[in-house]
Amino acid sequence: MGDLSKNFSRHEFACRCCDRAEINQRLVDALQELRDLAGLPVRVTSGYRCSEHNRAIGGATRSQHLLGTAADIVVIGMTPAEMYRLAEDIEAFHNGGIGVYPDKGFIHVDVRDGRARWGQLDGKYVALAEALKNTGGNDHATA
């Protein structure tokens, strides 16, 4: 049982350096919807990030993680391409951001105002279609 939703707790979203967890409830609700649709556990590998932590890991300067509106996730037992297709079925993510990181085994989801899509392979941003061709795995998620 979570303290933010049926399956999610604040500590899952906490910044790794300062333990702050300023999380937008729309993100939590969308992740819970994704979890319910998948019928599988969803692991948050990166949630809220303070500016110091975001800078230290090389995060985007205007990252949605800084706003508490983003999470990098792994759906246990699914490839990044499968996670992407599942996230597209969630309205908040369909209308927000989804990034696919197949070589790292995770996807990024966010509830920004406006649709954004991208992929990353070998540390380089690529077209989403190219990232989706690489099935990847989720045993080595690094986010």
C-alpha positions as CSV (number, residue, x, y, z in Angstrom):
1,M,0.0,0.0,0.0
2,G,1.3,3.4,-0.9
3,D,0.8,6.7,0.7
4,L,0.2,8.6,-2.6
5,S,-1.9,6.0,-4.3
6,K,-2.7,2.3,-4.1
7,N,0.7,1.2,-5.3
8,F,3.0,4.3,-5.0
9,S,4.7,5.9,-2.0
10,R,6.4,9.3,-1.7
11,H,9.8,7.7,-0.9
12,E,9.8,6.1,-4.4
13,F,10.0,9.6,-5.9
14,A,12.4,11.2,-3.5
15,C,15.6,12.9,-4.8
16,R,18.6,10.7,-4.3
17,C,20.7,13.4,-2.8
18,C,18.4,15.4,-0.5
19,D,15.3,13.1,-0.1
20,R,12.9,15.8,-1.1
21,A,9.9,14.5,-3.0
22,E,7.9,17.3,-4.6
23,I,5.6,15.2,-6.8
24,N,2.7,16.3,-8.9
25,Q,-0.4,14.2,-8.1
26,R,-1.3,14.0,-11.8
27,L,2.0,12.1,-12.3
28,V,1.1,9.7,-9.5
29,D,-2.4,9.2,-10.8
30,A,-1.2,8.5,-14.3
31,L,1.4,6.0,-13.0
32,Q,-1.2,4.3,-11.0
33,E,-3.4,4.0,-14.1
34,L,-0.4,2.6,-16.0
35,R,0.3,0.1,-13.2
36,D,-3.4,-1.0,-13.2
37,L,-3.5,-1.4,-17.0
38,A,-0.2,-3.4,-17.0
39,G,-1.2,-5.6,-14.1
40,L,2.6,-5.6,-13.3
41,P,4.8,-3.8,-10.8
42,V,6.2,-0.4,-11.9
43,R,9.5,0.6,-10.5
44,V,10.3,4.3,-10.3
45,T,14.1,4.6,-11.0
46,S,14.1,8.4,-10.9
47,G,11.4,10.8,-9.8
48,Y,11.8,14.3,-8.3
49,R,15.3,15.8,-8.7
50,C,16.6,18.9,-6.9
51,S,18.6,21.2,-9.2
52,E,21.9,20.0,-7.6
53,H,21.2,16.4,-8.3
54,N,19.9,17.0,-11.8
55,R,23.0,19.0,-12.6
56,A,25.3,16.3,-11.1
57,I,23.8,13.5,-13.3
58,G,23.7,15.7,-16.5
59,G,20.0,16.1,-16.6
60,A,18.4,18.6,-19.0
61,T,18.4,22.1,-17.6
62,R,14.6,22.4,-18.0
63,S,13.9,18.8,-16.9
64,Q,10.4,17.9,-15.9
65,H,12.0,16.0,-13.0
66,L,12.8,19.4,-11.4
67,L,9.1,20.2,-11.4
68,G,8.0,16.8,-9.9
69,T,6.1,16.0,-13.1
70,A,8.3,13.2,-14.4
71,A,9.5,9.7,-13.6
72,D,11.8,7.3,-15.2
73,I,10.3,3.9,-14.9
74,V,10.6,0.2,-15.5
75,V,7.6,-2.1,-15.8
76,I,8.9,-5.4,-14.6
77,G,8.8,-8.0,-17.4
78,M,8.3,-5.5,-20.3
79,T,10.7,-4.1,-22.9
80,P,11.0,-0.4,-23.3
81,A,9.0,-0.6,-26.6
82,E,6.2,-2.4,-24.7
83,M,6.4,0.1,-21.9
84,Y,6.1,2.9,-24.5
85,R,3.0,1.4,-26.1
86,L,1.4,1.0,-22.7
87,A,2.2,4.6,-21.7
88,E,0.7,5.9,-24.9
89,D,-2.6,4.4,-23.7
90,I,-2.6,6.7,-20.6
91,E,-4.1,10.1,-21.5
92,A,-1.8,12.1,-19.3
93,F,1.3,10.5,-20.9
94,H,-0.2,10.5,-24.4
95,N,-0.6,14.2,-24.1
96,G,2.6,14.7,-22.2
97,G,6.2,13.4,-22.6
98,I,7.5,9.9,-23.3
99,G,11.2,9.2,-23.8
100,V,12.5,5.7,-24.7
101,Y,16.0,4.5,-23.5
102,P,16.2,0.9,-24.8
103,D,19.9,0.4,-24.1
104,K,19.3,1.5,-20.5
105,G,16.1,-0.5,-20.1
106,F,13.7,2.3,-19.1
107,I,11.3,4.9,-20.3
108,H,10.7,8.5,-19.1
109,V,7.1,9.6,-18.7
110,D,5.8,13.1,-17.7
111,V,2.6,15.1,-17.5
112,R,3.9,18.3,-19.1
113,D,1.4,20.5,-21.0
114,G,2.1,19.4,-24.6
115,R,3.2,16.3,-26.4
116,A,6.9,15.4,-26.6
117,R,8.6,12.2,-27.8
118,W,12.2,11.2,-28.1
119,G,14.6,8.3,-27.9
120,Q,18.2,7.8,-26.8
121,L,20.7,5.2,-27.9
122,D,24.3,5.0,-26.8
123,G,24.0,8.4,-25.1
124,K,22.7,10.2,-28.2
125,Y,19.3,11.5,-28.9
126,V,17.6,9.7,-31.8
127,A,14.3,9.6,-33.6
128,L,11.7,7.8,-31.5
129,A,11.2,5.2,-34.3
130,E,14.9,4.3,-34.2
131,A,14.8,3.8,-30.4
132,L,11.7,1.7,-30.7
133,K,13.4,-0.7,-33.1
134,N,16.0,-1.6,-30.4
135,T,13.9,-3.8,-28.1
136,G,16.3,-3.5,-25.2
137,G,15.6,-5.1,-21.9
138,N,14.9,-3.9,-18.4
139,D,17.4,-6.0,-16.4
140,H,20.0,-3.2,-16.4
141,A,18.0,0.0,-15.8
142,T,20.3,2.7,-14.8
143,A,18.1,5.8,-14.3
